[in-house]
Amino acid sequence: MFQHRKPLTSPGAAAARWRELLQRRAIPDEIRAAAPKDPSRHDPARFVPPATPQDSPSRRAALQLLGTDGGTVLDVGCGAGAAGLALVPKVSHLTGVDPADDMLRAFEQACEQRGLAHRSVVGPWPQAAGQAGVADVVVSHHVGYNTLELGPFVAALGAAARRAVVVELHAVHPGAWLDPLWAQFHGLRRPPPATADDVLAVFAELGMRPEVQRWTRPAQPRNPEAELDFSLRRLCLPVERRDEVAKAVARLGPRHRDLVTISWSG
Ligand SMILES: C[S@@+](CC[C@H](N)C(=O)[O-])C[C@H]1O[C@@H](n2cnc3c(N)ncnc32)[C@H](O)[C@@H]1O
């Protein structure tokens, strides 16, 4: 699915642009210092895998790679395991990698509930790659925008895959929908968000031509309390501002998600 034309870790203009786009959106120090909770942490409750996985281009791509006989899967940035567990019963063994202990506990619980052989590796990718080993298929959903050094991250995903890698990302930085609320609550104008096109520019710079599918997940009824907690945490606001934030989020309207599935052979 892709050809190497340059060494996979060569830095370049696209990688530098990516880094700069992410760094410019860092939360200002004074706001972060006053935050009641760490705005970069995720609550595992928001990521519990559904009992019946939703069909999606990412799931279909990974199932196709697993084929009729199935195989082993490595889920990088697994959270509570939604990407890997959506492939049951084609997964013979699932390895989850994540730097967050609470996410890994949720991952283990979800695997145990399904009777699935699994292993947890704590640590960030690609540093944890050696411990994680290889698998037939590598999946990584919604981690890329957390990754300053995208080239080494992508290279290590490919190196860990016997067959192929499936990455799922938002088309636009997933924090961008809160930009109007940063202006409202902090008087802060956010710089332009990174997009999947910036990701693909890094792939191109690495000499990779992955398969790309763009699609939309319609707005879904979610747990409104957990979503509100998430918005408060992200905006570095205390619980006393909860009602104001609820109104502001409601004004933003239903949120569909434009997503991108990127796949390439390992
Ligand atoms: C938005 S959640 C997505 C979780 C899961 N993949 C899903 O789709 O439900 C992002 C996850 O990536 C993890 N993460 C962040 N940076 C990471 C890195 N460098 N390597 C591995 N995981 C990372 C976070 O701890 C979090 O669990």
The ligand as an SDF file (V2000), in Angstrom:
LIG
                    3D

 27 29  0  0  0  0  0  0  0  0999 V2000
   -8.7830   10.0940   22.8170 C   0  0  0  0  0  0  0  0  0  0  0  0
   -8.1950    8.6960   23.6820 S   0  0  0  0  0  0  0  0  0  0  0  0
   -8.5990    7.3910   22.5200 C   0  0  0  0  0  0  0  0  0  0  0  0
   -8.6610    6.0280   23.1490 C   0  0  0  0  0  0  0  0  0  0  0  0
   -9.0220    4.8940   22.2190 C   0  0  0  0  0  0  0  0  0  0  0  0
   -8.0070    4.6980   21.1840 N   0  0  0  0  0  0  0  0  0  0  0  0
  -10.3830    5.1050   21.5950 C   0  0  0  0  0  0  0  0  0  0  0  0
  -10.4510    5.3960   20.3930 O   0  0  0  0  0  0  0  0  0  0  0  0
  -11.3770    5.0050   22.3110 O   0  0  0  0  0  0  0  0  0  0  0  0
   -6.4300    8.8730   23.4550 C   0  0  0  0  0  0  0  0  0  0  0  0
   -5.6400    7.8390   24.2300 C   0  0  0  0  0  0  0  0  0  0  0  0
   -4.2820    7.9010   23.7790 O   0  0  0  0  0  0  0  0  0  0  0  0
   -3.4340    7.8320   24.9030 C   0  0  0  0  0  0  0  0  0  0  0  0
   -2.1500    8.4430   24.4920 N   0  0  0  0  0  0  0  0  0  0  0  0
   -1.8110    9.7490   24.4490 C   0  0  0  0  0  0  0  0  0  0  0  0
   -0.5460    9.8880   23.9660 N   0  0  0  0  0  0  0  0  0  0  0  0
   -0.0900    8.6330   23.7050 C   0  0  0  0  0  0  0  0  0  0  0  0
    1.1390    8.0950   23.2010 C   0  0  0  0  0  0  0  0  0  0  0  0
    2.1830    8.8850   22.8530 N   0  0  0  0  0  0  0  0  0  0  0  0
    1.2560    6.7700   23.0750 N   0  0  0  0  0  0  0  0  0  0  0  0
    0.2240    5.9450   23.3950 C   0  0  0  0  0  0  0  0  0  0  0  0
   -0.9540    6.3940   23.8680 N   0  0  0  0  0  0  0  0  0  0  0  0
   -1.1100    7.7180   24.0220 C   0  0  0  0  0  0  0  0  0  0  0  0
   -4.1980    8.5450   26.0130 C   0  0  0  0  0  0  0  0  0  0  0  0
   -3.7460    8.1580   27.3020 O   0  0  0  0  0  0  0  0  0  0  0  0
   -5.6280    8.0790   25.7320 C   0  0  0  0  0  0  0  0  0  0  0  0
   -5.9320    6.8830   26.4060 O   0  0  0  0  0  0  0  0  0  0  0  0
  1  2  1  0
  2  3  1  0
  2 10  1  0
  3  4  1  0
  4  5  1  0
  5  6  1  0
  5  7  1  0
  7  8  2  0
  7  9  1  0
 10 11  1  0
 11 12  1  0
 11 26  1  0
 12 13  1  0
 13 14  1  0
 13 24  1  0
 14 15  1  0
 14 23  1  0
 15 16  2  0
 16 17  1  0
 17 18  1  0
 17 23  2  0
 18 19  1  0
 18 20  2  0
 20 21  1  0
 21 22  2  0
 22 23  1  0
 24 25  1  0
 24 26  1  0
 26 27  1  0
M  CHG  2   2   1   9  -1
M  END
$$$$
